[in-house]
Amino acid sequence: MRSSSVITTFELLKRNREKVMRSLKKTDTLILTGMQIFHNYILPHMALEGQTPADKAGLEVKGENKWLTLIQNSAKQ
């Protein structure tokens, strides 16, 4: 699995979201940060055999609700 396919997948997600949002005017918005977190920690990828990029890198997010777990872990720090 090449890393370029993961990057390409994120770019496609971003472009599709831009269409819905009527294009992003700023690239430093929290929406994009949230999309990156979703893409890397929550969304399983077919190219990674159902794993997330974080899982593949050995950064497993444990818990039934991954969003909630990530928020709770970030609040602890």
PDB file of N, CA, C and O in Angstrom:
ATOM      1  N   MET A   1       0.844  -1.177   0.000  1.00  0.00           N
ATOM      2  CA  MET A   1       0.000   0.000   0.000  1.00  0.00           C
ATOM      3  C   MET A   1       0.886   1.236   0.000  1.00  0.00           C
ATOM      4  O   MET A   1       1.745   1.402   0.867  1.00  0.00           O
ATOM      5  N   ARG A   2       0.672   2.079  -0.959  1.00  0.00           N
ATOM      6  CA  ARG A   2       1.465   3.294  -1.059  1.00  0.00           C
ATOM      7  C   ARG A   2       0.793   4.412  -0.275  1.00  0.00           C
ATOM      8  O   ARG A   2      -0.434   4.488  -0.223  1.00  0.00           O
ATOM      9  N   SER A   3       1.591   5.277   0.333  1.00  0.00           N
ATOM     10  CA  SER A   3       1.035   6.376   1.115  1.00  0.00           C
ATOM     11  C   SER A   3       0.326   7.378   0.228  1.00  0.00           C
ATOM     12  O   SER A   3      -0.542   8.110   0.703  1.00  0.00           O
ATOM     13  N   SER A   4       0.675   7.430  -1.052  1.00  0.00           N
ATOM     14  CA  SER A   4       0.032   8.398  -1.941  1.00  0.00           C
ATOM     15  C   SER A   4      -1.449   8.089  -2.116  1.00  0.00           C
ATOM     16  O   SER A   4      -2.239   9.010  -2.325  1.00  0.00           O
ATOM     17  N   SER A   5      -1.849   6.829  -2.038  1.00  0.00           N
ATOM     18  CA  SER A   5      -3.270   6.513  -2.187  1.00  0.00           C
ATOM     19  C   SER A   5      -4.073   7.001  -0.993  1.00  0.00           C
ATOM     20  O   SER A   5      -5.232   7.384  -1.150  1.00  0.00           O
ATOM     21  N   VAL A   6      -3.483   6.996   0.200  1.00  0.00           N
ATOM     22  CA  VAL A   6      -4.165   7.525   1.381  1.00  0.00           C
ATOM     23  C   VAL A   6      -4.319   9.031   1.254  1.00  0.00           C
ATOM     24  O   VAL A   6      -5.374   9.578   1.578  1.00  0.00           O
ATOM     25  N   ILE A   7      -3.282   9.703   0.788  1.00  0.00           N
ATOM     26  CA  ILE A   7      -3.348  11.150   0.596  1.00  0.00           C
ATOM     27  C   ILE A   7      -4.381  11.480  -0.472  1.00  0.00           C
ATOM     28  O   ILE A   7      -5.163  12.418  -0.311  1.00  0.00           O
ATOM     29  N   THR A   8      -4.390  10.727  -1.546  1.00  0.00           N
ATOM     30  CA  THR A   8      -5.354  10.953  -2.612  1.00  0.00           C
ATOM     31  C   THR A   8      -6.769  10.774  -2.097  1.00  0.00           C
ATOM     32  O   THR A   8      -7.653  11.557  -2.445  1.00  0.00           O
ATOM     33  N   THR A   9      -7.004   9.764  -1.278  1.00  0.00           N
ATOM     34  CA  THR A   9      -8.327   9.533  -0.712  1.00  0.00           C
ATOM     35  C   THR A   9      -8.772  10.730   0.106  1.00  0.00           C
ATOM     36  O   THR A   9      -9.923  11.154  -0.001  1.00  0.00           O
ATOM     37  N   PHE A  10      -7.880  11.285   0.924  1.00  0.00           N
ATOM     38  CA  PHE A  10      -8.241  12.451   1.720  1.00  0.00           C
ATOM     39  C   PHE A  10      -8.548  13.646   0.828  1.00  0.00           C
ATOM     40  O   PHE A  10      -9.498  14.382   1.093  1.00  0.00           O
ATOM     41  N   GLU A  11      -7.767  13.850  -0.217  1.00  0.00           N
ATOM     42  CA  GLU A  11      -8.010  14.970  -1.125  1.00  0.00           C
ATOM     43  C   GLU A  11      -9.372  14.827  -1.800  1.00  0.00           C
ATOM     44  O   GLU A  11     -10.074  15.822  -1.984  1.00  0.00           O
ATOM     45  N   LEU A  12      -9.753  13.613  -2.169  1.00  0.00           N
ATOM     46  CA  LEU A  12     -11.078  13.399  -2.763  1.00  0.00           C
ATOM     47  C   LEU A  12     -12.183  13.714  -1.753  1.00  0.00           C
ATOM     48  O   LEU A  12     -13.178  14.353  -2.096  1.00  0.00           O
ATOM     49  N   LEU A  13     -12.006  13.268  -0.522  1.00  0.00           N
ATOM     50  CA  LEU A  13     -12.978  13.590   0.527  1.00  0.00           C
ATOM     51  C   LEU A  13     -13.107  15.098   0.697  1.00  0.00           C
ATOM     52  O   LEU A  13     -14.212  15.628   0.810  1.00  0.00           O
ATOM     53  N   LYS A  14     -11.970  15.780   0.713  1.00  0.00           N
ATOM     54  CA  LYS A  14     -11.967  17.238   0.896  1.00  0.00           C
ATOM     55  C   LYS A  14     -12.685  17.927  -0.262  1.00  0.00           C
ATOM     56  O   LYS A  14     -13.486  18.835  -0.042  1.00  0.00           O
ATOM     57  N   ARG A  15     -12.403  17.503  -1.485  1.00  0.00           N
ATOM     58  CA  ARG A  15     -13.046  18.121  -2.649  1.00  0.00           C
ATOM     59  C   ARG A  15     -14.553  17.900  -2.639  1.00  0.00           C
ATOM     60  O   ARG A  15     -15.322  18.811  -2.946  1.00  0.00           O
ATOM     61  N   ASN A  16     -14.974  16.681  -2.283  1.00  0.00           N
ATOM     62  CA  ASN A  16     -16.415  16.412  -2.212  1.00  0.00           C
ATOM     63  C   ASN A  16     -17.079  17.275  -1.152  1.00  0.00           C
ATOM     64  O   ASN A  16     -18.191  17.761  -1.353  1.00  0.00           O
ATOM     65  N   ARG A  17     -16.408  17.467  -0.030  1.00  0.00           N
ATOM     66  CA  ARG A  17     -16.954  18.306   1.037  1.00  0.00           C
ATOM     67  C   ARG A  17     -16.999  19.768   0.607  1.00  0.00           C
ATOM     68  O   ARG A  17     -17.943  20.482   0.944  1.00  0.00           O
ATOM     69  N   GLU A  18     -15.994  20.219  -0.131  1.00  0.00           N
ATOM     70  CA  GLU A  18     -15.983  21.596  -0.628  1.00  0.00           C
ATOM     71  C   GLU A  18     -17.190  21.862  -1.505  1.00  0.00           C
ATOM     72  O   GLU A  18     -17.790  22.933  -1.421  1.00  0.00           O
ATOM     73  N   LYS A  19     -17.557  20.902  -2.348  1.00  0.00           N
ATOM     74  CA  LYS A  19     -18.718  21.075  -3.220  1.00  0.00           C
ATOM     75  C   LYS A  19     -19.978  21.283  -2.397  1.00  0.00           C
ATOM     76  O   LYS A  19     -20.800  22.144  -2.714  1.00  0.00           O
ATOM     77  N   VAL A  20     -20.128  20.504  -1.351  1.00  0.00           N
ATOM     78  CA  VAL A  20     -21.304  20.623  -0.491  1.00  0.00           C
ATOM     79  C   VAL A  20     -21.297  21.951   0.247  1.00  0.00           C
ATOM     80  O   VAL A  20     -22.346  22.568   0.434  1.00  0.00           O
ATOM     81  N   MET A  21     -20.118  22.393   0.668  1.00  0.00           N
ATOM     82  CA  MET A  21     -19.996  23.633   1.441  1.00  0.00           C
ATOM     83  C   MET A  21     -19.885  24.861   0.544  1.00  0.00           C
ATOM     84  O   MET A  21     -19.652  25.964   1.038  1.00  0.00           O
ATOM     85  N   ARG A  22     -20.046  24.689  -0.757  1.00  0.00           N
ATOM     86  CA  ARG A  22     -19.945  25.792  -1.722  1.00  0.00           C
ATOM     87  C   ARG A  22     -18.562  26.411  -1.722  1.00  0.00           C
ATOM     88  O   ARG A  22     -18.415  27.629  -1.816  1.00  0.00           O
ATOM     89  N   SER A  23     -17.578  25.586  -1.618  1.00  0.00           N
ATOM     90  CA  SER A  23     -16.140  25.893  -1.642  1.00  0.00           C
ATOM     91  C   SER A  23     -15.670  26.566  -0.357  1.00  0.00           C
ATOM     92  O   SER A  23     -16.357  27.399   0.233  1.00  0.00           O
ATOM     93  N   LEU A  24     -14.509  26.178   0.032  1.00  0.00           N
ATOM     94  CA  LEU A  24     -13.894  26.752   1.225  1.00  0.00           C
ATOM     95  C   LEU A  24     -13.143  28.008   0.834  1.00  0.00           C
ATOM     96  O   LEU A  24     -12.405  28.020  -0.151  1.00  0.00           O
ATOM     97  N   LYS A  25     -13.328  29.043   1.592  1.00  0.00           N
ATOM     98  CA  LYS A  25     -12.615  30.297   1.325  1.00  0.00           C
ATOM     99  C   LYS A  25     -11.269  30.320   2.034  1.00  0.00           C
ATOM    100  O   LYS A  25     -10.323  30.950   1.562  1.00  0.00           O
ATOM    101  N   LYS A  26     -11.184  29.627   3.178  1.00  0.00           N
ATOM    102  CA  LYS A  26      -9.950  29.587   3.957  1.00  0.00           C
ATOM    103  C   LYS A  26      -9.532  28.136   4.133  1.00  0.00           C
ATOM    104  O   LYS A  26     -10.371  27.258   4.334  1.00  0.00           O
ATOM    105  N   THR A  27      -8.237  27.894   4.057  1.00  0.00           N
ATOM    106  CA  THR A  27      -7.757  26.526   4.220  1.00  0.00           C
ATOM    107  C   THR A  27      -7.374  26.201   5.661  1.00  0.00           C
ATOM    108  O   THR A  27      -7.049  25.052   5.960  1.00  0.00           O
ATOM    109  N   ASP A  28      -7.403  27.172   6.549  1.00  0.00           N
ATOM    110  CA  ASP A  28      -7.021  26.921   7.941  1.00  0.00           C
ATOM    111  C   ASP A  28      -8.248  26.831   8.853  1.00  0.00           C
ATOM    112  O   ASP A  28      -8.226  27.333   9.976  1.00  0.00           O
ATOM    113  N   THR A  29      -9.312  26.195   8.372  1.00  0.00           N
ATOM    114  CA  THR A  29     -10.528  26.077   9.161  1.00  0.00           C
ATOM    115  C   THR A  29     -10.513  24.789   9.984  1.00  0.00           C
ATOM    116  O   THR A  29      -9.790  23.844   9.669  1.00  0.00           O
ATOM    117  N   LEU A  30     -11.312  24.772  11.030  1.00  0.00           N
ATOM    118  CA  LEU A  30     -11.420  23.583  11.872  1.00  0.00           C
ATOM    119  C   LEU A  30     -12.127  22.437  11.162  1.00  0.00           C
ATOM    120  O   LEU A  30     -11.951  21.275  11.528  1.00  0.00           O
ATOM    121  N   ILE A  31     -12.923  22.756  10.153  1.00  0.00           N
ATOM    122  CA  ILE A  31     -13.584  21.711   9.372  1.00  0.00           C
ATOM    123  C   ILE A  31     -12.544  20.784   8.758  1.00  0.00           C
ATOM    124  O   ILE A  31     -12.691  19.563   8.823  1.00  0.00           O
ATOM    125  N   LEU A  32     -11.496  21.345   8.165  1.00  0.00           N
ATOM    126  CA  LEU A  32     -10.464  20.517   7.543  1.00  0.00           C
ATOM    127  C   LEU A  32      -9.705  19.699   8.572  1.00  0.00           C
ATOM    128  O   LEU A  32      -9.347  18.551   8.306  1.00  0.00           O
ATOM    129  N   THR A  33      -9.457  20.264   9.730  1.00  0.00           N
ATOM    130  CA  THR A  33      -8.795  19.515  10.799  1.00  0.00           C
ATOM    131  C   THR A  33      -9.661  18.335  11.231  1.00  0.00           C
ATOM    132  O   THR A  33      -9.161  17.228  11.427  1.00  0.00           O
ATOM    133  N   GLY A  34     -10.951  18.578  11.375  1.00  0.00           N
ATOM    134  CA  GLY A  34     -11.879  17.501  11.731  1.00  0.00           C
ATOM    135  C   GLY A  34     -11.935  16.421  10.666  1.00  0.00           C
ATOM    136  O   GLY A  34     -12.012  15.232  10.977  1.00  0.00           O
ATOM    137  N   MET A  35     -11.897  16.844   9.396  1.00  0.00           N
ATOM    138  CA  MET A  35     -11.899  15.876   8.301  1.00  0.00           C
ATOM    139  C   MET A  35     -10.633  15.027   8.323  1.00  0.00           C
ATOM    140  O   MET A  35     -10.691  13.825   8.064  1.00  0.00           O
ATOM    141  N   GLN A  36      -9.496  15.636   8.628  1.00  0.00           N
ATOM    142  CA  GLN A  36      -8.241  14.886   8.705  1.00  0.00           C
ATOM    143  C   GLN A  36      -8.288  13.876   9.849  1.00  0.00           C
ATOM    144  O   GLN A  36      -7.850  12.736   9.692  1.00  0.00           O
ATOM    145  N   ILE A  37      -8.816  14.289  10.989  1.00  0.00           N
ATOM    146  CA  ILE A  37      -8.939  13.382  12.131  1.00  0.00           C
ATOM    147  C   ILE A  37      -9.856  12.219  11.769  1.00  0.00           C
ATOM    148  O   ILE A  37      -9.536  11.062  12.041  1.00  0.00           O
ATOM    149  N   PHE A  38     -10.994  12.531  11.156  1.00  0.00           N
ATOM    150  CA  PHE A  38     -11.934  11.489  10.741  1.00  0.00           C
ATOM    151  C   PHE A  38     -11.261  10.521   9.774  1.00  0.00           C
ATOM    152  O   PHE A  38     -11.373   9.304   9.923  1.00  0.00           O
ATOM    153  N   HIS A  39     -10.573  11.063   8.798  1.00  0.00           N
ATOM    154  CA  HIS A  39      -9.917  10.235   7.773  1.00  0.00           C
ATOM    155  C   HIS A  39      -8.827   9.353   8.372  1.00  0.00           C
ATOM    156  O   HIS A  39      -8.702   8.189   7.992  1.00  0.00           O
ATOM    157  N   ASN A  40      -8.041   9.885   9.298  1.00  0.00           N
ATOM    158  CA  ASN A  40      -6.893   9.153   9.827  1.00  0.00           C
ATOM    159  C   ASN A  40      -7.198   8.236  11.004  1.00  0.00           C
ATOM    160  O   ASN A  40      -6.501   7.241  11.202  1.00  0.00           O
ATOM    161  N   TYR A  41      -8.229   8.551  11.793  1.00  0.00           N
ATOM    162  CA  TYR A  41      -8.477   7.794  13.025  1.00  0.00           C
ATOM    163  C   TYR A  41      -9.802   7.038  13.060  1.00  0.00           C
ATOM    164  O   TYR A  41      -9.949   6.113  13.859  1.00  0.00           O
ATOM    165  N   ILE A  42     -10.769   7.401  12.221  1.00  0.00           N
ATOM    166  CA  ILE A  42     -12.105   6.822  12.359  1.00  0.00           C
ATOM    167  C   ILE A  42     -12.544   6.041  11.126  1.00  0.00           C
ATOM    168  O   ILE A  42     -13.120   4.961  11.259  1.00  0.00           O
ATOM    169  N   LEU A  43     -12.289   6.558   9.944  1.00  0.00           N
ATOM    170  CA  LEU A  43     -12.774   5.960   8.708  1.00  0.00           C
ATOM    171  C   LEU A  43     -11.924   4.763   8.278  1.00  0.00           C
ATOM    172  O   LEU A  43     -10.741   4.928   7.980  1.00  0.00           O
ATOM    173  N   PRO A  44     -12.517   3.543   8.240  1.00  0.00           N
ATOM    174  CA  PRO A  44     -11.766   2.394   7.756  1.00  0.00           C
ATOM    175  C   PRO A  44     -11.527   2.520   6.240  1.00  0.00           C
ATOM    176  O   PRO A  44     -12.396   3.004   5.514  1.00  0.00           O
ATOM    177  N   HIS A  45     -10.370   2.092   5.776  1.00  0.00           N
ATOM    178  CA  HIS A  45      -9.999   2.201   4.368  1.00  0.00           C
ATOM    179  C   HIS A  45      -9.936   0.830   3.730  1.00  0.00           C
ATOM    180  O   HIS A  45      -9.362  -0.104   4.290  1.00  0.00           O
ATOM    181  N   MET A  46     -10.532   0.718   2.553  1.00  0.00           N
ATOM    182  CA  MET A  46     -10.489  -0.558   1.825  1.00  0.00           C
ATOM    183  C   MET A  46      -9.054  -0.929   1.470  1.00  0.00           C
ATOM    184  O   MET A  46      -8.679  -2.100   1.536  1.00  0.00           O
ATOM    185  N   ALA A  47      -8.251   0.062   1.094  1.00  0.00           N
ATOM    186  CA  ALA A  47      -6.864  -0.208   0.701  1.00  0.00           C
ATOM    187  C   ALA A  47      -6.023  -0.700   1.877  1.00  0.00           C
ATOM    188  O   ALA A  47      -4.972  -1.310   1.680  1.00  0.00           O
ATOM    189  N   LEU A  48      -6.484  -0.437   3.096  1.00  0.00           N
ATOM    190  CA  LEU A  48      -5.777  -0.883   4.298  1.00  0.00           C
ATOM    191  C   LEU A  48      -6.490  -2.074   4.940  1.00  0.00           C
ATOM    192  O   LEU A  48      -6.305  -2.361   6.122  1.00  0.00           O
ATOM    193  N   GLU A  49      -7.301  -2.756   4.143  1.00  0.00           N
ATOM    194  CA  GLU A  49      -8.028  -3.950   4.599  1.00  0.00           C
ATOM    195  C   GLU A  49      -8.905  -3.664   5.813  1.00  0.00           C
ATOM    196  O   GLU A  49      -8.923  -4.437   6.771  1.00  0.00           O
ATOM    197  N   GLY A  50      -9.632  -2.546   5.768  1.00  0.00           N
ATOM    198  CA  GLY A  50     -10.572  -2.207   6.828  1.00  0.00           C
ATOM    199  C   GLY A  50      -9.961  -1.495   8.018  1.00  0.00           C
ATOM    200  O   GLY A  50     -10.664  -1.187   8.980  1.00  0.00           O
ATOM    201  N   GLN A  51      -8.677  -1.230   7.970  1.00  0.00           N
ATOM    202  CA  GLN A  51      -8.030  -0.498   9.057  1.00  0.00           C
ATOM    203  C   GLN A  51      -8.015   0.994   8.740  1.00  0.00           C
ATOM    204  O   GLN A  51      -8.175   1.401   7.589  1.00  0.00           O
ATOM    205  N   THR A  52      -7.821   1.789   9.771  1.00  0.00           N
ATOM    206  CA  THR A  52      -7.601   3.219   9.565  1.00  0.00           C
ATOM    207  C   THR A  52      -6.098   3.438   9.408  1.00  0.00           C
ATOM    208  O   THR A  52      -5.312   2.574   9.796  1.00  0.00           O
ATOM    209  N   PRO A  53      -5.681   4.576   8.848  1.00  0.00           N
ATOM    210  CA  PRO A  53      -4.247   4.858   8.787  1.00  0.00           C
ATOM    211  C   PRO A  53      -3.595   4.832  10.172  1.00  0.00           C
ATOM    212  O   PRO A  53      -2.454   4.392  10.313  1.00  0.00           O
ATOM    213  N   ALA A  54      -4.310   5.299  11.185  1.00  0.00           N
ATOM    214  CA  ALA A  54      -3.766   5.274  12.548  1.00  0.00           C
ATOM    215  C   ALA A  54      -3.554   3.838  13.026  1.00  0.00           C
ATOM    216  O   ALA A  54      -2.527   3.526  13.628  1.00  0.00           O
ATOM    217  N   ASP A  55      -4.524   2.970  12.757  1.00  0.00           N
ATOM    218  CA  ASP A  55      -4.370   1.555  13.127  1.00  0.00           C
ATOM    219  C   ASP A  55      -3.139   0.957  12.453  1.00  0.00           C
ATOM    220  O   ASP A  55      -2.347   0.257  13.084  1.00  0.00           O
ATOM    221  N   LYS A  56      -2.995   1.243  11.175  1.00  0.00           N
ATOM    222  CA  LYS A  56      -1.871   0.705  10.405  1.00  0.00           C
ATOM    223  C   LYS A  56      -0.539   1.203  10.967  1.00  0.00           C
ATOM    224  O   LYS A  56       0.465   0.492  10.912  1.00  0.00           O
ATOM    225  N   ALA A  57      -0.532   2.427  11.508  1.00  0.00           N
ATOM    226  CA  ALA A  57       0.688   2.997  12.092  1.00  0.00           C
ATOM    227  C   ALA A  57       0.893   2.573  13.540  1.00  0.00           C
ATOM    228  O   ALA A  57       1.870   2.972  14.174  1.00  0.00           O
ATOM    229  N   GLY A  58      -0.036   1.756  14.069  1.00  0.00           N
ATOM    230  CA  GLY A  58       0.098   1.291  15.441  1.00  0.00           C
ATOM    231  C   GLY A  58      -0.503   2.236  16.469  1.00  0.00           C
ATOM    232  O   GLY A  58      -0.193   2.127  17.655  1.00  0.00           O
ATOM    233  N   LEU A  59      -1.355   3.162  16.041  1.00  0.00           N
ATOM    234  CA  LEU A  59      -1.998   4.127  16.941  1.00  0.00           C
ATOM    235  C   LEU A  59      -3.476   3.787  17.076  1.00  0.00           C
ATOM    236  O   LEU A  59      -4.330   4.496  16.545  1.00  0.00           O
ATOM    237  N   GLU A  60      -3.772   2.729  17.769  1.00  0.00           N
ATOM    238  CA  GLU A  60      -5.147   2.261  17.900  1.00  0.00           C
ATOM    239  C   GLU A  60      -5.940   3.157  18.847  1.00  0.00           C
ATOM    240  O   GLU A  60      -5.468   3.510  19.928  1.00  0.00           O
ATOM    241  N   VAL A  61      -7.144   3.518  18.430  1.00  0.00           N
ATOM    242  CA  VAL A  61      -8.064   4.276  19.277  1.00  0.00           C
ATOM    243  C   VAL A  61      -9.063   3.278  19.835  1.00  0.00           C
ATOM    244  O   VAL A  61      -9.853   2.700  19.088  1.00  0.00           O
ATOM    245  N   LYS A  62      -9.032   3.074  21.140  1.00  0.00           N
ATOM    246  CA  LYS A  62      -9.902   2.086  21.773  1.00  0.00           C
ATOM    247  C   LYS A  62     -11.169   2.766  22.264  1.00  0.00           C
ATOM    248  O   LYS A  62     -11.151   3.925  22.678  1.00  0.00           O
ATOM    249  N   GLY A  63     -12.250   2.037  22.211  1.00  0.00           N
ATOM    250  CA  GLY A  63     -13.528   2.550  22.670  1.00  0.00           C
ATOM    251  C   GLY A  63     -14.596   2.338  21.620  1.00  0.00           C
ATOM    252  O   GLY A  63     -14.307   2.212  20.430  1.00  0.00           O
ATOM    253  N   GLU A  64     -15.832   2.302  22.078  1.00  0.00           N
ATOM    254  CA  GLU A  64     -16.941   2.073  21.166  1.00  0.00           C
ATOM    255  C   GLU A  64     -17.169   3.283  20.255  1.00  0.00           C
ATOM    256  O   GLU A  64     -17.483   3.123  19.076  1.00  0.00           O
ATOM    257  N   ASN A  65     -17.011   4.480  20.797  1.00  0.00           N
ATOM    258  CA  ASN A  65     -17.201   5.717  20.038  1.00  0.00           C
ATOM    259  C   ASN A  65     -15.829   6.383  19.890  1.00  0.00           C
ATOM    260  O   ASN A  65     -15.339   7.013  20.828  1.00  0.00           O
ATOM    261  N   LYS A  66     -15.213   6.244  18.718  1.00  0.00           N
ATOM    262  CA  LYS A  66     -13.854   6.755  18.524  1.00  0.00           C
ATOM    263  C   LYS A  66     -13.790   8.273  18.639  1.00  0.00           C
ATOM    264  O   LYS A  66     -12.820   8.809  19.175  1.00  0.00           O
ATOM    265  N   TRP A  67     -14.825   8.982  18.136  1.00  0.00           N
ATOM    266  CA  TRP A  67     -14.831  10.447  18.258  1.00  0.00           C
ATOM    267  C   TRP A  67     -14.765  10.844  19.730  1.00  0.00           C
ATOM    268  O   TRP A  67     -13.945  11.674  20.125  1.00  0.00           O
ATOM    269  N   LEU A  68     -15.629  10.248  20.528  1.00  0.00           N
ATOM    270  CA  LEU A  68     -15.684  10.573  21.954  1.00  0.00           C
ATOM    271  C   LEU A  68     -14.360  10.245  22.636  1.00  0.00           C
ATOM    272  O   LEU A  68     -13.877  11.024  23.459  1.00  0.00           O
ATOM    273  N   THR A  69     -13.775   9.106  22.303  1.00  0.00           N
ATOM    274  CA  THR A  69     -12.496   8.714  22.885  1.00  0.00           C
ATOM    275  C   THR A  69     -11.407   9.720  22.536  1.00  0.00           C
ATOM    276  O   THR A  69     -10.615  10.100  23.398  1.00  0.00           O
ATOM    277  N   LEU A  70     -11.362  10.155  21.278  1.00  0.00           N
ATOM    278  CA  LEU A  70     -10.348  11.152  20.863  1.00  0.00           C
ATOM    279  C   LEU A  70     -10.549  12.480  21.595  1.00  0.00           C
ATOM    280  O   LEU A  70      -9.579  13.104  22.026  1.00  0.00           O
ATOM    281  N   ILE A  71     -11.797  12.909  21.734  1.00  0.00           N
ATOM    282  CA  ILE A  71     -12.080  14.168  22.435  1.00  0.00           C
ATOM    283  C   ILE A  71     -11.689  14.063  23.899  1.00  0.00           C
ATOM    284  O   ILE A  71     -11.060  14.968  24.447  1.00  0.00           O
ATOM    285  N   GLN A  72     -12.066  12.949  24.535  1.00  0.00           N
ATOM    286  CA  GLN A  72     -11.737  12.774  25.956  1.00  0.00           C
ATOM    287  C   GLN A  72     -10.228  12.713  26.166  1.00  0.00           C
ATOM    288  O   GLN A  72      -9.718  13.282  27.131  1.00  0.00           O
ATOM    289  N   ASN A  73      -9.515  12.038  25.287  1.00  0.00           N
ATOM    290  CA  ASN A  73      -8.056  11.947  25.409  1.00  0.00           C
ATOM    291  C   ASN A  73      -7.403  13.307  25.191  1.00  0.00           C
ATOM    292  O   ASN A  73      -6.428  13.636  25.867  1.00  0.00           O
ATOM    293  N   SER A  74      -7.920  14.095  24.270  1.00  0.00           N
ATOM    294  CA  SER A  74      -7.324  15.410  24.035  1.00  0.00           C
ATOM    295  C   SER A  74      -7.619  16.366  25.186  1.00  0.00           C
ATOM    296  O   SER A  74      -6.819  17.259  25.467  1.00  0.00           O
ATOM    297  N   ALA A  75      -8.757  16.190  25.855  1.00  0.00           N
ATOM    298  CA  ALA A  75      -9.115  17.052  26.977  1.00  0.00           C
ATOM    299  C   ALA A  75      -8.243  16.771  28.198  1.00  0.00           C
ATOM    300  O   ALA A  75      -8.060  17.649  29.041  1.00  0.00           O
ATOM    301  N   LYS A  76      -7.703  15.553  28.298  1.00  0.00           N
ATOM    302  CA  LYS A  76      -6.867  15.178  29.427  1.00  0.00           C
ATOM    303  C   LYS A  76      -5.507  15.882  29.373  1.00  0.00           C
ATOM    304  O   LYS A  76      -4.839  16.025  30.397  1.00  0.00           O
ATOM    305  N   GLN A  77      -5.106  16.314  28.192  1.00  0.00           N
ATOM    306  CA  GLN A  77      -3.765  16.862  28.043  1.00  0.00           C
ATOM    307  C   GLN A  77      -3.721  18.339  28.146  1.00  0.00           C
ATOM    308  O   GLN A  77      -2.648  18.933  28.039  1.00  0.00           O
TER     309      GLN A  77
END
